[in-house]
């Protein structure tokens, strides 16, 4: 799939600014997604999260993984019929924070489907800045019916 931007993302998942942590989808396959987000230094989060040494909160990096995973789940679900429901995070497991993420950097998010069991989706995500891994995390989520 070609690079897709905010319109595609907002058509696919319910998240909206200021809590949308994806700018564009770089690649979208059946089992994997790659997306990006530029972390504008003017984001409000940086005014309050260590103002003298601003950092992107780790939990928001995990949220970016989840949002990319939600796009992937929606895409995979569409192939087997109309997508119905809202993706809800059920578990974050084994998060490893390996590098600080600072204002002005672009994060690359990669998520792969590990397994689907009934309504549960198990995903593995990695956030990178350049070639360096910032976060690795496993998440699971459920698609809740509207």
N, CA, C and O atoms as a GROMACS GRO file, in nm:
protein
  584
    1UNK      N    1   0.085  -0.118   0.000
    1UNK     CA    2   0.000   0.000   0.000
    1UNK      C    3   0.089   0.124   0.000
    1UNK      O    4   0.195   0.126   0.062
    2UNK      N    5   0.046   0.226  -0.069
    2UNK     CA    6   0.120   0.350  -0.072
    2UNK      C    7   0.116   0.420   0.064
    2UNK      O    8   0.036   0.387   0.151
    3UNK      N    9   0.204   0.517   0.079
    3UNK     CA   10   0.205   0.596   0.201
    3UNK      C   11   0.068   0.661   0.219
    3UNK      O   12   0.012   0.718   0.126
    4UNK      N   13   0.017   0.653   0.340
    4UNK     CA   14  -0.114   0.710   0.368
    4UNK      C   15  -0.103   0.803   0.487
    4UNK      O   16  -0.024   0.781   0.579
    5UNK      N   17  -0.183   0.907   0.485
    5UNK     CA   18  -0.172   1.011   0.585
    5UNK      C   19  -0.285   1.014   0.685
    5UNK      O   20  -0.356   0.915   0.703
    6UNK      N   21  -0.302   1.128   0.750
    6UNK     CA   22  -0.398   1.142   0.859
    6UNK      C   23  -0.542   1.110   0.821
    6UNK      O   24  -0.616   1.057   0.903
    7UNK      N   25  -0.584   1.142   0.699
    7UNK     CA   26  -0.722   1.113   0.659
    7UNK      C   27  -0.748   0.963   0.664
    7UNK      O   28  -0.850   0.920   0.719
    8UNK      N   29  -0.657   0.885   0.608
    8UNK     CA   30  -0.671   0.739   0.612
    8UNK      C   31  -0.673   0.688   0.756
    8UNK      O   32  -0.756   0.604   0.791
    9UNK      N   33  -0.583   0.739   0.838
    9UNK     CA   34  -0.574   0.695   0.977
    9UNK      C   35  -0.703   0.727   1.051
    9UNK      O   36  -0.757   0.642   1.123
   10UNK      N   37  -0.754   0.848   1.034
   10UNK     CA   38  -0.876   0.889   1.104
   10UNK      C   39  -1.000   0.816   1.052
   10UNK      O   40  -1.099   0.804   1.124
   11UNK      N   41  -0.997   0.768   0.928
   11UNK     CA   42  -1.106   0.687   0.876
   11UNK      C   43  -1.101   0.546   0.933
   11UNK      O   44  -1.202   0.475   0.934
   12UNK      N   45  -0.984   0.506   0.980
   12UNK     CA   46  -0.962   0.367   1.020
   12UNK      C   47  -0.974   0.344   1.170
   12UNK      O   48  -1.028   0.242   1.212
   13UNK      N   49  -0.927   0.438   1.253
   13UNK     CA   50  -0.934   0.422   1.398
   13UNK      C   51  -1.002   0.544   1.460
   13UNK      O   52  -1.009   0.649   1.397
   14UNK      N   53  -1.053   0.531   1.582
   14UNK     CA   54  -1.128   0.641   1.642
   14UNK      C   55  -1.043   0.751   1.706
   14UNK      O   56  -1.099   0.852   1.748
   15UNK      N   57  -0.914   0.736   1.714
   15UNK     CA   58  -0.828   0.834   1.780
   15UNK      C   59  -0.821   0.964   1.700
   15UNK      O   60  -0.823   0.962   1.576
   16UNK      N   61  -0.812   1.076   1.771
   16UNK     CA   62  -0.806   1.208   1.707
   16UNK      C   63  -0.704   1.295   1.779
   16UNK      O   64  -0.672   1.270   1.895
   17UNK      N   65  -0.653   1.398   1.709
   17UNK     CA   66  -0.566   1.494   1.777
   17UNK      C   67  -0.643   1.557   1.894
   17UNK      O   68  -0.763   1.579   1.882
   18UNK      N   69  -0.579   1.585   2.000
   18UNK     CA   70  -0.435   1.581   2.024
   18UNK      C   71  -0.384   1.446   2.073
   18UNK      O   72  -0.270   1.437   2.121
   19UNK      N   73  -0.465   1.340   2.062
   19UNK     CA   74  -0.420   1.210   2.111
   19UNK      C   75  -0.402   1.110   1.997
   19UNK      O   76  -0.419   0.990   2.017
   20UNK      N   77  -0.367   1.158   1.881
   20UNK     CA   78  -0.336   1.072   1.767
   20UNK      C   79  -0.184   1.069   1.752
   20UNK      O   80  -0.123   1.173   1.725
   21UNK      N   81  -0.123   0.952   1.770
   21UNK     CA   82   0.023   0.941   1.772
   21UNK      C   83   0.078   0.877   1.646
   21UNK      O   84   0.184   0.814   1.648
   22UNK      N   85   0.005   0.893   1.534
   22UNK     CA   86   0.051   0.850   1.403
   22UNK      C   87   0.030   0.964   1.305
   22UNK      O   88  -0.076   1.027   1.304
   23UNK      N   89   0.130   0.993   1.223
   23UNK     CA   90   0.115   1.092   1.116
   23UNK      C   91   0.085   1.026   0.983
   23UNK      O   92   0.004   1.075   0.904
   24UNK      N   93   0.151   0.913   0.960
   24UNK     CA   94   0.132   0.846   0.832
   24UNK      C   95   0.165   0.699   0.843
   24UNK      O   96   0.245   0.657   0.927
   25UNK      N   97   0.102   0.622   0.757
   25UNK     CA   98   0.132   0.480   0.744
   25UNK      C   99   0.226   0.466   0.627
   25UNK      O  100   0.196   0.508   0.515
   26UNK      N  101   0.340   0.406   0.652
   26UNK     CA  102   0.442   0.390   0.548
   26UNK      C  103   0.420   0.260   0.470
   26UNK      O  104   0.439   0.255   0.349
   27UNK      N  105   0.380   0.157   0.543
   27UNK     CA  106   0.357   0.026   0.480
   27UNK      C  107   0.250  -0.046   0.560
   27UNK      O  108   0.250  -0.044   0.684
   28UNK      N  109   0.158  -0.111   0.489
   28UNK     CA  110   0.050  -0.184   0.555
   28UNK      C  111   0.029  -0.316   0.484
   28UNK      O  112  -0.018  -0.320   0.370
   29UNK      N  113   0.063  -0.423   0.552
   29UNK     CA  114   0.045  -0.557   0.497
   29UNK      C  115  -0.060  -0.633   0.577
   29UNK      O  116  -0.132  -0.575   0.657
   30UNK      N  117  -0.067  -0.762   0.554
   30UNK     CA  118  -0.166  -0.846   0.624
   30UNK      C  119  -0.127  -0.873   0.769
   30UNK      O  120  -0.214  -0.890   0.854
   31UNK      N  121   0.002  -0.876   0.798
   31UNK     CA  122   0.050  -0.913   0.931
   31UNK      C  123   0.137  -0.806   0.995
   31UNK      O  124   0.183  -0.823   1.108
   32UNK      N  125   0.161  -0.696   0.924
   32UNK     CA  126   0.258  -0.598   0.974
   32UNK      C  127   0.223  -0.458   0.923
   32UNK      O  128   0.168  -0.440   0.815
   33UNK      N  129   0.257  -0.359   1.007
   33UNK     CA  130   0.239  -0.219   0.969
   33UNK      C  131   0.363  -0.142   1.009
   33UNK      O  132   0.427  -0.171   1.110
   34UNK      N  133   0.396  -0.043   0.928
   34UNK     CA  134   0.500   0.054   0.964
   34UNK      C  135   0.439   0.192   0.951
   34UNK      O  136   0.376   0.224   0.850
   35UNK      N  137   0.458   0.273   1.056
   35UNK     CA  138   0.401   0.408   1.059
   35UNK      C  139   0.504   0.504   1.117
   35UNK      O  140   0.607   0.462   1.170
   36UNK      N  141   0.475   0.634   1.106
   36UNK     CA  142   0.567   0.736   1.157
   36UNK      C  143   0.490   0.846   1.229
   36UNK      O  144   0.372   0.869   1.203
   37UNK      N  145   0.561   0.912   1.319
   37UNK     CA  146   0.508   1.029   1.388
   37UNK      C  147   0.623   1.125   1.415
   37UNK      O  148   0.723   1.087   1.476
   38UNK      N  149   0.608   1.250   1.370
   38UNK     CA  150   0.703   1.356   1.402
   38UNK      C  151   0.660   1.417   1.535
   38UNK      O  152   0.543   1.453   1.552
   39UNK      N  153   0.753   1.429   1.627
   39UNK     CA  154   0.723   1.482   1.760
   39UNK      C  155   0.761   1.630   1.765
   39UNK      O  156   0.873   1.668   1.799
   40UNK      N  157   0.664   1.710   1.729
   40UNK     CA  158   0.682   1.855   1.724
   40UNK      C  159   0.726   1.907   1.861
   40UNK      O  160   0.662   1.878   1.962
   41UNK      N  161   0.834   1.983   1.866
   41UNK     CA  162   0.881   2.037   1.994
   41UNK      C  163   0.777   2.124   2.065
   41UNK      O  164   0.788   2.145   2.186
   42UNK      N  165   0.676   2.174   1.992
   42UNK     CA  166   0.574   2.258   2.052
   42UNK      C  167   0.457   2.180   2.113
   42UNK      O  168   0.362   2.240   2.162
   43UNK      N  169   0.463   2.047   2.110
   43UNK     CA  170   0.356   1.968   2.172
   43UNK      C  171   0.348   2.002   2.321
   43UNK      O  172   0.450   2.013   2.389
   44UNK      N  173   0.227   2.018   2.370
   44UNK     CA  174   0.206   2.052   2.512
   44UNK      C  175   0.272   1.952   2.606
   44UNK      O  176   0.318   1.990   2.714
   45UNK      N  177   0.279   1.827   2.567
   45UNK     CA  178   0.335   1.725   2.654
   45UNK      C  179   0.478   1.759   2.698
   45UNK      O  180   0.520   1.727   2.809
   46UNK      N  181   0.553   1.825   2.610
   46UNK     CA  182   0.693   1.857   2.641
   46UNK      C  183   0.706   1.973   2.739
   46UNK      O  184   0.812   1.991   2.800
   47UNK      N  185   0.601   2.052   2.755
   47UNK     CA  186   0.606   2.162   2.853
   47UNK      C  187   0.599   2.110   2.995
   47UNK      O  188   0.646   2.176   3.088
   48UNK      N  189   0.541   1.991   3.014
   48UNK     CA  190   0.521   1.942   3.149
   48UNK      C  191   0.597   1.817   3.184
   48UNK      O  192   0.613   1.786   3.302
   49UNK      N  193   0.647   1.743   3.084
   49UNK     CA  194   0.719   1.618   3.112
   49UNK      C  195   0.868   1.647   3.109
   49UNK      O  196   0.932   1.643   3.004
   50UNK      N  197   0.921   1.677   3.226
   50UNK     CA  198   1.060   1.718   3.243
   50UNK      C  199   1.090   1.843   3.159
   50UNK      O  200   1.166   1.836   3.063
   51UNK      N  201   1.032   1.957   3.196
   51UNK     CA  202   1.047   2.078   3.113
   51UNK      C  203   1.192   2.120   3.087
   51UNK      O  204   1.221   2.174   2.980
   52UNK      N  205   1.282   2.095   3.181
   52UNK     CA  206   1.422   2.133   3.159
   52UNK      C  207   1.496   2.031   3.072
   52UNK      O  208   1.602   2.061   3.018
   53UNK      N  209   1.438   1.912   3.057
   53UNK     CA  210   1.497   1.807   2.975
   53UNK      C  211   1.382   1.726   2.917
   53UNK      O  212   1.357   1.613   2.959
   54UNK      N  213   1.310   1.784   2.818
   54UNK     CA  214   1.186   1.722   2.771
   54UNK      C  215   1.207   1.585   2.707
   54UNK      O  216   1.297   1.565   2.626
   55UNK      N  217   1.119   1.492   2.745
   55UNK     CA  218   1.121   1.356   2.693
   55UNK      C  219   0.980   1.316   2.654
   55UNK      O  220   0.882   1.361   2.714
   56UNK      N  221   0.969   1.233   2.553
   56UNK     CA  222   0.841   1.173   2.518
   56UNK      C  223   0.812   1.064   2.621
   56UNK      O  224   0.895   0.975   2.640
   57UNK      N  225   0.697   1.070   2.688
   57UNK     CA  226   0.665   0.968   2.788
   57UNK      C  227   0.659   0.829   2.726
   57UNK      O  228   0.604   0.810   2.618
   58UNK      N  229   0.716   0.734   2.796
   58UNK     CA  230   0.718   0.596   2.749
   58UNK      C  231   0.579   0.540   2.725
   58UNK      O  232   0.557   0.464   2.630
   59UNK      N  233   0.485   0.576   2.810
   59UNK     CA  234   0.349   0.526   2.794
   59UNK      C  235   0.288   0.575   2.662
   59UNK      O  236   0.206   0.505   2.602
   60UNK      N  237   0.326   0.693   2.617
   60UNK     CA  238   0.274   0.744   2.489
   60UNK      C  239   0.342   0.675   2.371
   60UNK      O  240   0.283   0.662   2.264
   61UNK      N  241   0.466   0.632   2.389
   61UNK     CA  242   0.530   0.552   2.285
   61UNK      C  243   0.458   0.418   2.272
   61UNK      O  244   0.439   0.367   2.162
   62UNK      N  245   0.419   0.360   2.386
   62UNK     CA  246   0.339   0.237   2.383
   62UNK      C  247   0.204   0.262   2.318
   62UNK      O  248   0.153   0.176   2.246
   63UNK      N  249   0.145   0.378   2.343
   63UNK     CA  250   0.017   0.415   2.280
   63UNK      C  251   0.032   0.424   2.129
   63UNK      O  252  -0.058   0.384   2.055
   64UNK      N  253   0.145   0.476   2.081
   64UNK     CA  254   0.169   0.482   1.936
   64UNK      C  255   0.172   0.341   1.877
   64UNK      O  256   0.120   0.318   1.768
   65UNK      N  257   0.233   0.248   1.949
   65UNK     CA  258   0.233   0.108   1.905
   65UNK      C  259   0.090   0.056   1.898
   65UNK      O  260   0.050  -0.005   1.799
   66UNK      N  261   0.013   0.082   2.003
   66UNK     CA  262  -0.125   0.035   2.004
   66UNK      C  263  -0.205   0.095   1.888
   66UNK      O  264  -0.279   0.023   1.822
   67UNK      N  265  -0.191   0.225   1.863
   67UNK     CA  266  -0.267   0.288   1.755
   67UNK      C  267  -0.229   0.230   1.619
   67UNK      O  268  -0.317   0.206   1.536
   68UNK      N  269  -0.101   0.207   1.597
   68UNK     CA  270  -0.060   0.144   1.472
   68UNK      C  271  -0.119   0.003   1.464
   68UNK      O  272  -0.166  -0.041   1.359
   69UNK      N  273  -0.118  -0.068   1.576
   69UNK     CA  274  -0.178  -0.200   1.580
   69UNK      C  275  -0.327  -0.196   1.552
   69UNK      O  276  -0.380  -0.286   1.486
   70UNK      N  277  -0.395  -0.093   1.599
   70UNK     CA  278  -0.539  -0.078   1.574
   70UNK      C  279  -0.566  -0.060   1.424
   70UNK      O  280  -0.664  -0.112   1.372
   71UNK      N  281  -0.480   0.015   1.356
   71UNK     CA  282  -0.493   0.029   1.210
   71UNK      C  283  -0.475  -0.108   1.143
   71UNK      O  284  -0.551  -0.144   1.054
   72UNK      N  285  -0.374  -0.182   1.187
   72UNK     CA  286  -0.348  -0.314   1.131
   72UNK      C  287  -0.466  -0.409   1.155
   72UNK      O  288  -0.507  -0.482   1.065
   73UNK      N  289  -0.520  -0.408   1.276
   73UNK     CA  290  -0.634  -0.493   1.308
   73UNK      C  291  -0.755  -0.457   1.222
   73UNK      O  292  -0.824  -0.545   1.170
   74UNK      N  293  -0.780  -0.327   1.207
   74UNK     CA  294  -0.893  -0.284   1.124
   74UNK      C  295  -0.875  -0.332   0.981
   74UNK      O  296  -0.970  -0.379   0.918
   75UNK      N  297  -0.754  -0.323   0.929
   75UNK     CA  298  -0.725  -0.367   0.792
   75UNK      C  299  -0.746  -0.518   0.780
   75UNK      O  300  -0.807  -0.565   0.684
   76UNK      N  301  -0.694  -0.592   0.876
   76UNK     CA  302  -0.706  -0.738   0.874
   76UNK      C  303  -0.852  -0.781   0.889
   76UNK      O  304  -0.897  -0.874   0.823
   77UNK      N  305  -0.925  -0.712   0.977
   77UNK     CA  306  -1.067  -0.744   0.998
   77UNK      C  307  -1.149  -0.714   0.874
   77UNK      O  308  -1.242  -0.790   0.843
   78UNK      N  309  -1.118  -0.606   0.803
   78UNK     CA  310  -1.192  -0.569   0.681
   78UNK      C  311  -1.183  -0.678   0.577
   78UNK      O  312  -1.279  -0.701   0.503
   79UNK      N  313  -1.068  -0.747   0.570
   79UNK     CA  314  -1.050  -0.851   0.469
   79UNK      C  315  -1.142  -0.970   0.493
   79UNK      O  316  -1.172  -1.045   0.399
   80UNK      N  317  -1.187  -0.989   0.618
   80UNK     CA  318  -1.275  -1.101   0.648
   80UNK      C  319  -1.420  -1.056   0.666
   80UNK      O  320  -1.504  -1.136   0.708
   81UNK      N  321  -1.450  -0.932   0.636
   81UNK     CA  322  -1.586  -0.880   0.649
   81UNK      C  323  -1.580  -0.738   0.699
   81UNK      O  324  -1.472  -0.688   0.730
   82UNK      N  325  -1.695  -0.671   0.710
   82UNK     CA  326  -1.695  -0.532   0.755
   82UNK      C  327  -1.643  -0.519   0.898
   82UNK      O  328  -1.679  -0.598   0.986
   83UNK      N  329  -1.559  -0.419   0.920
   83UNK     CA  330  -1.504  -0.395   1.054
   83UNK      C  331  -1.613  -0.339   1.144
   83UNK      O  332  -1.680  -0.242   1.110
   84UNK      N  333  -1.630  -0.402   1.259
   84UNK     CA  334  -1.731  -0.358   1.354
   84UNK      C  335  -1.666  -0.352   1.491
   84UNK      O  336  -1.608  -0.451   1.536
   85UNK      N  337  -1.675  -0.238   1.557
   85UNK     CA  338  -1.624  -0.226   1.692
   85UNK      C  339  -1.509  -0.128   1.705
   85UNK      O  340  -1.463  -0.068   1.608
   86UNK      N  341  -1.465  -0.116   1.829
   86UNK     CA  342  -1.360  -0.022   1.864
   86UNK      C  343  -1.246  -0.100   1.930
   86UNK      O  344  -1.270  -0.178   2.022
   87UNK      N  345  -1.122  -0.081   1.884
   87UNK     CA  346  -1.011  -0.151   1.947
   87UNK      C  347  -0.983  -0.092   2.086
   87UNK      O  348  -0.975   0.029   2.103
   88UNK      N  349  -0.969  -0.181   2.185
   88UNK     CA  350  -0.944  -0.140   2.322
   88UNK      C  351  -0.822  -0.215   2.374
   88UNK      O  352  -0.813  -0.337   2.363
   89UNK      N  353  -0.729  -0.141   2.430
   89UNK     CA  354  -0.608  -0.201   2.484
   89UNK      C  355  -0.643  -0.287   2.605
   89UNK      O  356  -0.714  -0.241   2.694
   90UNK      N  357  -0.594  -0.410   2.608
   90UNK     CA  358  -0.622  -0.501   2.719
   90UNK      C  359  -0.499  -0.525   2.805
   90UNK      O  360  -0.511  -0.548   2.926
   91UNK      N  361  -0.379  -0.521   2.743
   91UNK     CA  362  -0.259  -0.552   2.821
   91UNK      C  363  -0.136  -0.495   2.752
   91UNK      O  364  -0.125  -0.497   2.630
   92UNK      N  365  -0.046  -0.445   2.833
   92UNK     CA  366   0.088  -0.408   2.789
   92UNK      C  367   0.182  -0.499   2.866
   92UNK      O  368   0.175  -0.508   2.989
   93UNK      N  369   0.270  -0.567   2.794
   93UNK     CA  370   0.356  -0.664   2.860
   93UNK      C  371   0.499  -0.652   2.808
   93UNK      O  372   0.523  -0.632   2.689
   94UNK      N  373   0.592  -0.663   2.900
   94UNK     CA  374   0.733  -0.671   2.863
   94UNK      C  375   0.788  -0.547   2.796
   94UNK      O  376   0.875  -0.558   2.710
   95UNK      N  377   0.739  -0.429   2.833
   95UNK     CA  378   0.790  -0.306   2.772
   95UNK      C  379   0.936  -0.286   2.811
   95UNK      O  380   0.972  -0.293   2.929
   96UNK      N  381   1.018  -0.261   2.712
   96UNK     CA  382   1.160  -0.234   2.735
   96UNK      C  383   1.193  -0.100   2.671
   96UNK      O  384   1.176  -0.081   2.550
   97UNK      N  385   1.239  -0.008   2.754
   97UNK     CA  386   1.273   0.126   2.707
   97UNK      C  387   1.424   0.133   2.693
   97UNK      O  388   1.497   0.122   2.792
   98UNK      N  389   1.470   0.150   2.569
   98UNK     CA  390   1.613   0.138   2.541
   98UNK      C  391   1.680   0.269   2.503
   98UNK      O  392   1.802   0.279   2.503
   99UNK      N  393   1.598   0.371   2.472
   99UNK     CA  394   1.653   0.499   2.426
   99UNK      C  395   1.552   0.608   2.457
   99UNK      O  396   1.432   0.588   2.442
  100UNK      N  397   1.602   0.722   2.500
  100UNK     CA  398   1.513   0.837   2.519
  100UNK      C  399   1.464   0.886   2.384
  100UNK      O  400   1.534   0.875   2.283
  101UNK      N  401   1.343   0.941   2.383
  101UNK     CA  402   1.288   1.002   2.263
  101UNK      C  403   1.263   1.148   2.297
  101UNK      O  404   1.196   1.180   2.395
  102UNK      N  405   1.319   1.236   2.214
  102UNK     CA  406   1.320   1.379   2.242
  102UNK      C  407   1.236   1.458   2.143
  102UNK      O  408   1.204   1.409   2.034
  103UNK      N  409   1.198   1.580   2.180
  103UNK     CA  410   1.125   1.667   2.088
  103UNK      C  411   1.203   1.686   1.958
  103UNK      O  412   1.326   1.694   1.958
  104UNK      N  413   1.130   1.694   1.848
  104UNK     CA  414   1.190   1.717   1.717
  104UNK      C  415   1.232   1.590   1.646
  104UNK      O  416   1.276   1.594   1.531
  105UNK      N  417   1.218   1.476   1.712
  105UNK     CA  418   1.254   1.349   1.648
  105UNK      C  419   1.132   1.288   1.581
  105UNK      O  420   1.018   1.320   1.615
  106UNK      N  421   1.158   1.200   1.486
  106UNK     CA  422   1.052   1.124   1.421
  106UNK      C  423   1.064   0.981   1.467
  106UNK      O  424   1.171   0.920   1.459
  107UNK      N  425   0.953   0.927   1.517
  107UNK     CA  426   0.954   0.787   1.557
  107UNK      C  427   0.899   0.701   1.444
  107UNK      O  428   0.803   0.738   1.376
  108UNK      N  429   0.961   0.586   1.426
  108UNK     CA  430   0.914   0.485   1.330
  108UNK      C  431   0.856   0.372   1.413
  108UNK      O  432   0.923   0.315   1.499
  109UNK      N  433   0.732   0.339   1.387
  109UNK     CA  434   0.659   0.238   1.464
  109UNK      C  435   0.636   0.117   1.374
  109UNK      O  436   0.587   0.130   1.262
  110UNK      N  437   0.672   0.001   1.423
  110UNK     CA  438   0.649  -0.123   1.350
  110UNK      C  439   0.573  -0.218   1.441
  110UNK      O  440   0.613  -0.240   1.556
  111UNK      N  441   0.464  -0.274   1.391
  111UNK     CA  442   0.382  -0.366   1.469
  111UNK      C  443   0.354  -0.489   1.384
  111UNK      O  444   0.324  -0.480   1.265
  112UNK      N  445   0.366  -0.605   1.449
  112UNK     CA  446   0.336  -0.732   1.383
  112UNK      C  447   0.232  -0.807   1.465
  112UNK      O  448   0.230  -0.800   1.588
  113UNK      N  449   0.146  -0.878   1.395
  113UNK     CA  450   0.049  -0.964   1.462
  113UNK      C  451   0.122  -1.092   1.503
  113UNK      O  452   0.179  -1.161   1.419
  114UNK      N  453   0.118  -1.122   1.632
  114UNK     CA  454   0.174  -1.248   1.681
  114UNK      C  455   0.071  -1.359   1.673
  114UNK      O  456   0.101  -1.472   1.632
  115UNK      N  457  -0.054  -1.324   1.713
  115UNK     CA  458  -0.156  -1.427   1.721
  115UNK      C  459  -0.293  -1.360   1.739
  115UNK      O  460  -0.304  -1.250   1.791
  116UNK      N  461  -0.395  -1.430   1.693
  116UNK     CA  462  -0.533  -1.390   1.719
  116UNK      C  463  -0.603  -1.510   1.780
  116UNK      O  464  -0.604  -1.619   1.722
  117UNK      N  465  -0.661  -1.490   1.897
  117UNK     CA  466  -0.734  -1.596   1.966
  117UNK      C  467  -0.872  -1.541   1.998
  117UNK      O  468  -0.887  -1.454   2.084
  118UNK      N  469  -0.973  -1.591   1.929
  118UNK     CA  470  -1.108  -1.540   1.948
  118UNK      C  471  -1.110  -1.391   1.922
  118UNK      O  472  -1.064  -1.346   1.816
  119UNK      N  473  -1.162  -1.312   2.017
  119UNK     CA  474  -1.166  -1.167   1.997
  119UNK      C  475  -1.036  -1.096   2.036
  119UNK      O  476  -1.027  -0.974   2.023
  120UNK      N  477  -0.938  -1.170   2.085
  120UNK     CA  478  -0.812  -1.108   2.133
  120UNK      C  479  -0.705  -1.109   2.025
  120UNK      O  480  -0.685  -1.208   1.954
  121UNK      N  481  -0.637  -0.998   2.015
  121UNK     CA  482  -0.525  -0.982   1.921
  121UNK      C  483  -0.398  -0.960   2.003
  121UNK      O  484  -0.396  -0.878   2.095
  122UNK      N  485  -0.294  -1.033   1.969
  122UNK     CA  486  -0.165  -1.022   2.038
  122UNK      C  487  -0.064  -0.966   1.938
  122UNK      O  488  -0.043  -1.022   1.831
  123UNK      N  489  -0.003  -0.854   1.975
  123UNK     CA  490   0.084  -0.779   1.885
  123UNK      C  491   0.221  -0.755   1.948
  123UNK      O  492   0.233  -0.747   2.070
  124UNK      N  493   0.322  -0.744   1.864
  124UNK     CA  494   0.455  -0.706   1.908
  124UNK      C  495   0.494  -0.579   1.834
  124UNK      O  496   0.483  -0.570   1.712
  125UNK      N  497   0.538  -0.479   1.912
  125UNK     CA  498   0.571  -0.350   1.851
  125UNK      C  499   0.710  -0.303   1.887
  125UNK      O  500   0.764  -0.334   1.993
  126UNK      N  501   0.766  -0.226   1.795
  126UNK     CA  502   0.897  -0.164   1.814
  126UNK      C  503   0.887  -0.019   1.769
  126UNK      O  504   0.830   0.012   1.664
  127UNK      N  505   0.944   0.069   1.849
  127UNK     CA  506   0.955   0.211   1.813
  127UNK      C  507   1.103   0.240   1.796
  127UNK      O  508   1.185   0.207   1.882
  128UNK      N  509   1.137   0.301   1.683
  128UNK     CA  510   1.275   0.337   1.656
  128UNK      C  511   1.287   0.487   1.629
  128UNK      O  512   1.193   0.552   1.583
  129UNK      N  513   1.405   0.538   1.658
  129UNK     CA  514   1.443   0.672   1.614
  129UNK      C  515   1.568   0.648   1.530
  129UNK      O  516   1.672   0.608   1.582
  130UNK      N  517   1.556   0.675   1.401
  130UNK     CA  518   1.666   0.637   1.312
  130UNK      C  519   1.677   0.485   1.316
  130UNK      O  520   1.577   0.414   1.305
  131UNK      N  521   1.799   0.436   1.331
  131UNK     CA  522   1.821   0.291   1.337
  131UNK      C  523   1.816   0.237   1.480
  131UNK      O  524   1.826   0.116   1.500
  132UNK      N  525   1.801   0.325   1.579
  132UNK     CA  526   1.810   0.283   1.719
  132UNK      C  527   1.672   0.251   1.776
  132UNK      O  528   1.578   0.328   1.762
  133UNK      N  529   1.663   0.136   1.842
  133UNK     CA  530   1.539   0.096   1.909
  133UNK      C  531   1.520   0.181   2.033
  133UNK      O  532   1.609   0.194   2.116
  134UNK      N  533   1.401   0.238   2.044
  134UNK     CA  534   1.365   0.316   2.163
  134UNK      C  535   1.279   0.233   2.258
  134UNK      O  536   1.298   0.236   2.379
  135UNK      N  537   1.183   0.158   2.202
  135UNK     CA  538   1.091   0.078   2.282
  135UNK      C  539   1.060  -0.051   2.209
  135UNK      O  540   1.044  -0.054   2.087
  136UNK      N  541   1.051  -0.158   2.286
  136UNK     CA  542   0.995  -0.285   2.239
  136UNK      C  543   0.885  -0.322   2.337
  136UNK      O  544   0.903  -0.312   2.459
  137UNK      N  545   0.771  -0.366   2.285
  137UNK     CA  546   0.658  -0.396   2.374
  137UNK      C  547   0.564  -0.496   2.307
  137UNK      O  548   0.547  -0.495   2.185
  138UNK      N  549   0.504  -0.580   2.388
  138UNK     CA  550   0.396  -0.666   2.343
  138UNK      C  551   0.266  -0.608   2.400
  138UNK      O  552   0.260  -0.570   2.517
  139UNK      N  553   0.164  -0.602   2.317
  139UNK     CA  554   0.034  -0.553   2.362
  139UNK      C  555  -0.073  -0.652   2.316
  139UNK      O  556  -0.056  -0.725   2.218
  140UNK      N  557  -0.182  -0.652   2.388
  140UNK     CA  558  -0.298  -0.727   2.342
  140UNK      C  559  -0.418  -0.634   2.348
  140UNK      O  560  -0.425  -0.543   2.430
  141UNK      N  561  -0.511  -0.659   2.260
  141UNK     CA  562  -0.631  -0.576   2.258
  141UNK      C  563  -0.749  -0.658   2.212
  141UNK      O  564  -0.737  -0.766   2.155
  142UNK      N  565  -0.864  -0.602   2.238
  142UNK     CA  566  -0.991  -0.663   2.201
  142UNK      C  567  -1.066  -0.562   2.115
  142UNK      O  568  -1.050  -0.441   2.131
  143UNK      N  569  -1.146  -0.611   2.025
  143UNK     CA  570  -1.233  -0.523   1.948
  143UNK      C  571  -1.370  -0.532   2.014
  143UNK      O  572  -1.436  -0.635   2.008
  144UNK      N  573  -1.410  -0.422   2.076
  144UNK     CA  574  -1.538  -0.415   2.146
  144UNK      C  575  -1.646  -0.372   2.048
  144UNK      O  576  -1.628  -0.280   1.969
  145UNK      N  577  -1.757  -0.440   2.054
  145UNK     CA  578  -1.871  -0.405   1.967
  145UNK      C  579  -1.928  -0.271   2.011
  145UNK      O  580  -1.935  -0.241   2.130
  146UNK      N  581  -1.970  -0.192   1.912
  146UNK     CA  582  -2.029  -0.061   1.942
  146UNK      C  583  -2.155  -0.075   2.024
  146UNK      O  584  -2.218   0.025   2.058
   0.00000   0.00000   0.00000
